[in-house]
Amino acid sequence: VVTGMIDEDLSLDISENFISSNVVFDEGLYNKGMLAYNNEEYDKCIKYLKPLSLDSTSKRTSSNILLLLSESYEKIGRYKQALNSLNKLFDLKVDKYSDLVLIKKAIIYRNIGMKHKAQEIFQIILSDYPDSRYIAFAEDEIKNI
């Protein structure tokens, strides 16, 4: 009985992976999501962008989706989801977003009262990204915390 259950679970896992890796990227949903974001309709933006498969599009588009999702979640007060989107964006290892992701995470932590965590992240920006355009901002934030 246990073996049958394991096999059933395994086949479900395999089929889910197969389905998610063969999803065609829906450009229409992506465009609707961007439009909703530009119109400050953050709930709609999330509704359109959240179901999109990041595996079936370019790294640049995936980065844009995650950035828009994080901003939208933050705007509606869903900070945990905003941080999750930022972490996924950081994991994509797109250099141009690395310091931006950190600054956004630090701001969220500061805004929700986790000042120590915010200060740690601002410090990482100073030490790991000395050429960042956010250096002065991070320095000011550290002084003000």
C-alpha positions, 0 to 999 in steps of 0.5 A, a space after each residue: 500500500 505504501 509503495 503504491 502511494 509513493 509511486 502515485 506521488 512520484 508520478 504527480 511530481 513528474 507530471 507537474 514538472 513536465 507541465 511547468 517546464 512546457 508552459 508557453 509564456 503568455 505575453 498578453 498576461 505580461 502586458 496586462 500586468 505591466 499596464 495594471 502596474 502603470 495604472 497603480 492597480 497593484 492587485 490586478 498586476 499581481 493577478 496577471 503576473 503571478 501565474 506566469 512561468 519564469 522558466 519559459 521566458 528570458 532572464 530579463 523578462 523574469 527579472 521585470 516580472 519579479 520586480 513588478 510583483 515585489 513593488 505591487 506586493 509592497 504597495 498593498 502591504 504584503 511585505 512577506 510576498 514582496 520579500 519573497 519576490 525580491 529573493 527570487 530576483 536576487 537568486 536570478 543573479 542579474 548583476 544590474 539588480 543586485 544592489 537594487 534588490 538589497 536596497 528594496 529589502 532593507 527599506 521594507 525591513 525598515 518600514 516594518 520595524 525590523 531596523 536591525 535587519 535593515 541596518 545589516 542589509 544597508 551595511 552589505 550594500 556598503 561593503 559588497 557594492 562600493 560602486 552602487 548608486 545607492 551608497 549615499 542612501 545606504 549611509 544616510 539610512 544607517 545614520 538614521 536607524 
